[in-house]
Amino acid sequence: MLELIPDTDFGPNAPLLITPARFGNSRGWFSESYNQRRLADAGFDQRFVQDNLSFSAHAGTLRGLHYQSPPHAQGKLVGVMTGAIRDVVVDIRMGSDSYGQWAAVELSEENGRQLWVPPGFLHGFVTLVANTRVAYKVTDYYSKEHDGSVAYNDPDLGVDWGVDDPVLSDKDAAAPRLKDVAPLFPAGWEGA
């Protein structure tokens, strides 16, 4: 049910892949997309305060790399309702052995996987098909003053999005490089 992203070593408080059980028959399938008791029994005990939905009409829509800084840092539990995404996390916890490293996973309605993105990580995704709906739970409320983004194409990060000419928001197109952003999650920060 819970596993680290393959071929990564983000240390403590790492992103996790969560695969809820599915029960299917000729009609389709059923899944408990979130069961707090089962997840807590498996060692994942988070408190979520807000649910968000995102719809992207076009394949190649890129949203990210986003963060919400302390004291309103957000952890996110991300899943896909319809369609598919390449979901990306980047460690920006100063002092972390994996600072600046990134990982990507595919989340889709077919595989049913979810990605836990802890506070201290940039998050973004690119849609792999049109009409993709993404749902995510967050651990803190939205705070405009603490919301920000880092350039999806920051050469120091070298994220492979799998697309050449993504559809971007104005905010994401103008996002600064990570080196031009003050340390957001300094060494010793509680999530490091």
C-alpha positions in Angstrom: 0.0 0.0 0.0 2.8 2.5 0.9 6.2 2.5 -0.9 9.1 4.9 -1.5 9.4 6.1 -5.1 11.7 3.5 -6.8 15.4 4.5 -7.3 15.2 7.5 -4.9 16.8 8.3 -1.5 15.1 11.4 -0.1 15.8 10.4 3.5 13.3 11.0 6.3 9.9 12.5 5.4 10.2 11.3 1.8 7.5 11.3 -0.8 5.5 8.1 -0.9 3.5 6.2 -3.5 0.2 4.9 -2.1 -1.8 2.3 -4.0 -5.3 1.8 -2.6 -6.9 -1.6 -3.2 -9.4 -1.9 -6.0 -12.2 -4.4 -6.2 -13.5 -4.9 -9.6 -16.1 -7.0 -11.6 -17.8 -6.7 -15.0 -19.4 -3.4 -14.0 -16.1 -1.7 -13.2 -14.3 -1.2 -9.9 -14.5 0.3 -6.4 -11.7 1.7 -4.3 -11.4 3.6 -1.0 -9.3 6.5 -2.2 -8.7 7.6 1.3 -9.1 5.7 4.6 -7.4 7.5 7.5 -7.4 4.4 9.8 -5.8 2.1 7.2 -3.2 4.6 6.3 -2.4 5.3 10.0 -2.1 1.6 10.6 0.4 1.5 7.7 2.5 4.3 9.3 1.0 7.3 7.4 -0.8 9.6 9.7 -1.5 13.1 8.2 -4.3 15.6 8.9 -5.8 17.1 5.8 -7.8 20.3 5.9 -8.7 21.1 2.3 -9.4 19.2 -0.9 -8.5 20.7 -4.3 -9.5 19.7 -7.9 -7.7 20.6 -11.1 -9.0 20.1 -14.7 -6.7 20.4 -17.7 -8.4 20.4 -21.1 -5.2 19.8 -23.1 -2.4 17.2 -23.0 0.9 18.9 -22.2 -0.6 21.3 -19.6 2.2 21.8 -17.0 1.4 23.0 -13.5 4.4 23.7 -11.3 6.8 23.7 -9.8 4.8 25.0 -6.8 5.3 25.3 -3.0 3.7 26.9 0.0 6.4 28.0 2.5 6.4 27.9 6.3 4.6 28.6 8.5 1.9 27.5 6.1 3.8 24.7 4.3 1.5 22.1 2.7 1.9 18.4 2.3 -0.2 17.1 -0.6 -1.8 13.7 -1.4 -2.3 13.7 -5.1 -4.3 11.4 -7.3 -5.9 11.3 -10.8 -9.6 11.0 -11.2 -9.6 10.9 -15.1 -6.6 10.9 -17.5 -2.9 10.7 -16.6 -0.1 12.9 -15.4 3.7 12.8 -15.0 4.0 14.0 -11.4 7.2 15.6 -10.2 8.7 16.3 -6.8 11.9 18.2 -6.0 13.6 18.3 -2.6 14.2 21.9 -1.5 14.9 21.2 2.2 18.2 23.0 2.9 20.7 20.6 4.5 19.0 17.6 3.0 21.4 15.1 1.4 19.0 15.1 -1.6 18.6 18.8 -1.9 17.8 19.7 -5.5 17.1 16.1 -6.6 13.9 15.3 -8.3 11.7 12.3 -9.1 8.8 11.6 -11.4 6.0 9.1 -11.3 3.0 8.4 -13.5 -0.4 8.7 -11.9 -3.5 7.7 -13.8 -7.0 6.6 -13.5 -5.8 3.2 -14.6 -3.1 2.6 -12.1 -5.0 4.3 -9.2 -1.8 5.3 -7.5 -1.5 8.4 -5.3 1.6 10.5 -4.4 2.3 11.9 -1.0 4.3 15.1 -1.4 5.7 16.2 2.0 6.2 19.8 2.9 9.7 20.9 1.8 9.3 19.6 -1.8 8.4 21.5 -4.9 5.5 19.8 -6.7 4.3 19.9 -10.3 2.7 17.8 -13.0 2.2 17.7 -16.7 -0.9 16.1 -18.2 -0.3 13.1 -20.5 -3.8 13.2 -22.1 -6.5 15.7 -22.6 -9.3 16.2 -20.1 -7.3 15.2 -17.1 -8.8 15.7 -13.6 -6.4 15.7 -10.6 -7.6 15.7 -7.0 -5.4 16.4 -4.0 -5.7 16.8 -0.3 -3.5 19.3 1.6 -2.4 19.6 5.2 -2.7 23.4 5.5 -5.0 26.0 4.1 -4.1 28.0 1.0 -2.1 31.1 1.9 -1.5 33.6 -0.9 1.4 35.2 1.0 3.3 31.9 1.2 2.4 30.6 -2.2 5.1 30.5 -4.9 6.6 28.7 -7.8 10.0 27.8 -9.3 10.8 27.6 -13.0 9.7 24.3 -14.4 12.8 24.4 -16.7 15.4 25.5 -14.2 18.6 24.2 -15.7 20.1 23.6 -12.2 17.3 21.1 -11.5 17.1 19.5 -15.0 13.7 18.0 -14.6 12.6 15.8 -17.5 9.0 16.6 -18.1 8.6 14.5 -21.2 7.2 17.4 -23.2 8.9 20.1 -25.3 6.4 22.9 -25.5 4.1 22.8 -22.4 1.0 24.8 -21.9 1.8 27.1 -18.9 0.0 29.7 -16.8 1.5 33.2 -16.8 2.6 32.7 -13.2 4.5 29.5 -14.0 6.0 30.9 -17.2 7.5 33.8 -15.2 8.7 31.7 -12.2 12.3 32.3 -11.0 15.0 29.7 -10.8 15.5 28.0 -7.4 18.8 29.8 -6.8 17.0 33.2 -7.1 14.5 32.2 -4.3 15.4 32.7 -0.7 15.8 29.4 1.2 12.3 28.3 1.8 12.9 25.3 4.0 16.1 26.1 5.9 18.3 23.5 7.6 16.8 22.4 10.8 13.3 23.1 9.6 10.9 20.7 11.2 10.3 18.7 8.0 14.0 18.2 7.1 
